[in-house]
């Protein structure tokens, strides 16, 4: 078991561990149980913290038009900051661009770089939406591929008891091989879930009626 093979195994394991953390931070359900008399706690992800009133789906076959999109904005900006960050897939970003193209009185702002993210701003009377594609959205056949998650980042913090750590020598004495694992004890602190919003079933773009 050479050092180069070990490094590659650790790299792949860390990538898999990181993707698992990311998925849990989006989709995790807050839950507590016992195992061998010890408490095990699972973190609630972003969607778990958004109240049901702030979760909507585009009706029917999922054709989004500008009237539908604009109808969400009063609720999106009813609480919290006047500028919010929206994560979505490349597919949904393309659909939103098409919705705006079909309704020429609206337009995105130009591409900008913020904190290493490529973003576009969409200005409305209710507030400003800062849109960016998330690399995991749409991966694996459908991870939030038809969705947009809107967050008030002022209400969000990443908290950890133990940040990602490599634990060595995790096997039993006499094991033929090396056993290691990455461990992270962390979760999200969200103060006001009502400042977040979730739109799903965004399948295609449509022009407004009339």
WOHU-V31843 format. One record per pair of residues at least 6 apart in sequence whose ideal C-beta (glycine too) atoms are under 8 Angstrom apart, sorted by the first residue. I is the first residue (numbers start at 0). GAP is how many residues later the second one is. D is the distance in Angstrom with one decimal. If there is no record, write none. Layout:
BEGIN
I_GAP_D / I_GAP_D
END
This chain:
BEGIN
0_176_7.7 / 0_177_6.2 / 5_172_7.4 / 9_156_7.0 / 9_170_7.2 / 12_167_7.7 / 12_168_7.8 / 12_169_6.2 / 13_150_7.7 / 13_152_8.0 / 13_168_5.9 / 16_147_7.1 / 16_165_4.3 / 16_167_7.1 / 17_146_7.6 / 18_117_7.1 / 20_143_7.7 / 20_163_5.8 / 20_165_7.2 / 21_114_5.8 / 22_113_7.2 / 22_120_7.2 / 23_18_7.7 / 23_19_6.2 / 23_21_6.0 / 24_18_7.3 / 24_20_5.2 / 24_21_6.6 / 24_162_7.8 / 24_163_5.9 / 25_19_4.9 / 25_20_5.4 / 25_21_6.4 / 25_110_7.7 / 25_118_6.7 / 25_123_7.4 / 26_18_5.0 / 26_20_6.0 / 26_21_7.7 / 27_14_6.1 / 27_15_5.0 / 27_16_5.8 / 27_17_3.7 / 27_20_6.3 / 27_159_7.9 / 28_13_6.6 / 28_15_6.3 / 28_16_7.4 / 28_19_5.5 / 29_12_6.6 / 29_13_6.6 / 29_14_3.3 / 29_18_5.9 / 30_10_7.5 / 30_11_4.3 / 31_7_6.2 / 31_8_7.1 / 31_9_4.9 / 31_10_7.3 / 32_6_7.5 / 32_7_5.4 / 33_6_7.0 / 42_143_7.2 / 42_144_3.3 / 42_145_6.5 / 43_143_7.3 / 43_144_7.2 / 44_143_6.9 / 45_103_6.1 / 45_105_6.7 / 45_142_6.7 / 45_144_7.3 / 45_150_6.8 / 46_8_7.8 / 46_102_7.2 / 46_151_6.1 / 48_139_7.2 / 48_141_4.4 / 48_144_4.3 / 48_147_6.8 / 49_143_5.3 / 49_146_4.7 / 49_147_7.0 / 49_148_5.2 / 50_142_5.4 / 50_143_5.7 / 52_141_7.8 / 53_21_6.8 / 53_139_7.4 / 53_140_6.2 / 53_142_6.3 / 53_143_4.9 / 53_144_6.5 / 54_142_7.9 / 54_143_4.6 / 54_145_7.4 / 55_16_6.6 / 55_141_7.8 / 55_142_7.3 / 55_143_5.6 / 55_144_7.5 / 56_142_7.3 / 56_143_4.7 / 56_144_4.1 / 57_6_5.3 / 57_10_6.4 / 57_141_7.0 / 57_142_7.4 / 57_143_4.6 / 57_144_5.5 / 57_145_7.1 / 58_9_7.9 / 58_142_7.9 / 60_142_6.2 / 60_143_7.3 / 61_84_6.7 / 61_139_4.3 / 61_140_6.0 / 61_141_3.0 / 61_142_6.3 / 62_140_6.7 / 62_141_4.9 / 62_142_7.2 / 62_143_4.2 / 63_31_6.2 / 63_32_7.5 / 63_35_5.5 / 63_138_5.4 / 63_139_7.7 / 63_140_7.0 / 63_141_6.0 / 63_142_6.6 / 64_34_6.4 / 64_37_7.6 / 64_38_7.6 / 64_140_7.5 / 64_141_4.3 / 64_142_6.3 / 64_143_4.9 / 64_144_7.5 / 65_33_5.7 / 65_34_7.2 / 65_36_7.4 / 65_37_4.0 / 65_40_6.4 / 65_142_5.3 / 66_141_5.1 / 66_142_7.7 / 68_27_7.5 / 68_30_6.1 / 69_54_6.9 / 71_125_7.1 / 71_127_6.4 / 72_51_5.0 / 72_52_7.9 / 72_53_4.1 / 72_54_6.9 / 72_56_7.9 / 73_52_5.4 / 74_122_6.8 / 75_8_6.8 / 75_50_6.9 / 75_51_6.9 / 75_53_7.4 / 75_74_5.7 / 75_121_4.7 / 76_7_7.2 / 76_47_8.0 / 76_49_4.3 / 76_50_3.6 / 77_116_7.7 / 78_73_7.9 / 78_113_6.5 / 78_115_5.1 / 78_116_4.9 / 79_72_3.9 / 79_74_6.9 / 79_75_6.3 / 79_112_6.3 / 79_114_7.8 / 79_115_3.1 / 80_46_7.6 / 80_71_5.0 / 80_72_7.8 / 80_73_5.3 / 80_114_7.2 / 81_45_4.6 / 81_46_6.6 / 82_44_6.3 / 82_45_4.4 / 82_46_7.9 / 82_47_6.2 / 83_43_6.7 / 83_44_7.6 / 83_45_6.1 / 83_46_6.9 / 83_66_5.3 / 83_67_6.3 / 83_68_5.3 / 83_69_7.6 / 83_111_7.7 / 83_113_7.9 / 84_34_8.0 / 84_45_5.0 / 84_47_7.2 / 84_65_7.3 / 84_66_5.2 / 84_67_8.0 / 84_68_5.4 / 85_43_5.2 / 85_44_6.6 / 85_45_4.8 / 85_46_7.3 / 85_62_5.4 / 85_63_6.9 / 85_64_4.6 / 85_65_7.6 / 86_45_6.3 / 86_46_7.7 / 86_47_4.3 / 86_50_6.6 / 86_61_7.2 / 86_62_5.0 / 86_64_7.3 / 87_8_7.5 / 87_43_6.5 / 87_44_7.7 / 87_45_6.4 / 87_46_6.8 / 87_49_6.1 / 87_59_6.9 / 87_60_4.3 / 87_61_7.4 / 87_114_7.9 / 88_44_6.4 / 88_45_7.0 / 88_48_3.7 / 88_49_3.8 / 88_55_6.7 / 88_56_5.0 / 88_57_7.5 / 88_58_7.4 / 89_43_4.9 / 89_47_7.8 / 89_48_6.4 / 90_47_5.7 / 90_54_6.0 / 90_55_7.3 / 91_45_7.6 / 91_53_7.6 / 91_54_6.5 / 91_55_7.0 / 91_56_5.8 / 91_110_4.9 / 92_38_6.6 / 92_40_5.3 / 94_107_5.8 / 94_108_7.6 / 94_109_6.3 / 94_110_4.9 / 95_26_8.0 / 95_35_7.1 / 95_106_7.9 / 95_109_7.7 / 96_11_7.1 / 97_107_3.6 / 98_106_4.5 / 98_107_7.4 / 99_6_5.0 / 99_7_6.1 / 99_8_6.4 / 99_22_7.9 / 100_104_7.9 / 101_103_6.2 / 101_104_7.2 / 101_105_4.1 / 101_106_7.7 / 102_104_6.8 / 102_105_6.0 / 105_16_7.9 / 107_12_4.5 / 107_13_6.9 / 107_14_5.7 / 107_23_7.7 / 108_11_5.9 / 108_12_3.9 / 108_13_7.3 / 108_14_6.9 / 109_10_7.2 / 110_7_5.8 / 110_8_7.4 / 110_9_5.9 / 111_6_7.5 / 111_7_5.5 / 111_8_7.3 / 111_9_7.3 / 112_6_7.6 / 113_16_7.6 / 116_15_4.9 / 117_14_6.3 / 117_15_7.7 / 118_11_5.1 / 118_12_6.4 / 118_13_4.6 / 119_10_7.6 / 119_11_5.2 / 119_12_7.6 / 120_7_5.6 / 120_8_7.1 / 120_9_5.5 / 120_10_7.6 / 121_6_7.0 / 121_7_4.5 / 121_9_6.3 / 128_21_7.0 / 133_10_7.7 / 135_7_5.8 / 135_8_7.6 / 136_6_6.3 / 136_7_4.6 / 136_8_6.2 / 136_10_7.1 / 137_6_7.4 / 137_7_4.0 / 145_54_6.1 / 145_55_5.8 / 145_56_5.1 / 145_57_6.0 / 146_51_6.8 / 146_52_6.6 / 146_53_4.6 / 146_55_6.8 / 147_50_7.5 / 147_51_4.6 / 147_54_6.5 / 148_47_7.5 / 148_48_7.8 / 148_49_5.6 / 149_46_6.3 / 149_47_4.1 / 149_48_7.2 / 149_49_7.5 / 150_45_5.4 / 151_40_7.1 / 151_43_3.7 / 151_44_6.3 / 153_41_8.0 / 154_35_6.0 / 154_36_4.6 / 154_37_4.8 / 154_40_5.1 / 154_41_7.5 / 155_32_6.5 / 155_33_7.3 / 155_34_5.6 / 155_35_8.0 / 156_31_7.2 / 156_32_4.3 / 157_28_6.6 / 157_29_8.0 / 157_30_6.4 / 157_31_7.6 / 158_27_6.5 / 158_28_5.9 / 158_29_7.2 / 158_30_4.9 / 159_24_7.0 / 159_25_6.3 / 159_26_3.6 / 159_27_7.7 / 160_24_4.1 / 160_25_7.0 / 161_21_6.5 / 161_22_6.8 / 161_23_4.2 / 161_24_7.6 / 162_21_6.5 / 162_23_6.7 / 163_18_5.9 / 163_19_7.4 / 163_20_4.5 / 164_17_7.0 / 164_18_5.5 / 164_19_7.5 / 165_14_6.3 / 165_15_7.8 / 165_16_5.7 / 166_13_6.4 / 166_14_5.3 / 166_15_7.4 / 166_16_5.5 / 167_12_5.1 / 168_10_7.3 / 168_11_7.5 / 169_9_4.5 / 169_10_5.9 / 169_11_5.3 / 170_6_6.8 / 170_7_7.1 / 170_8_3.3 / 189_6_7.3
END
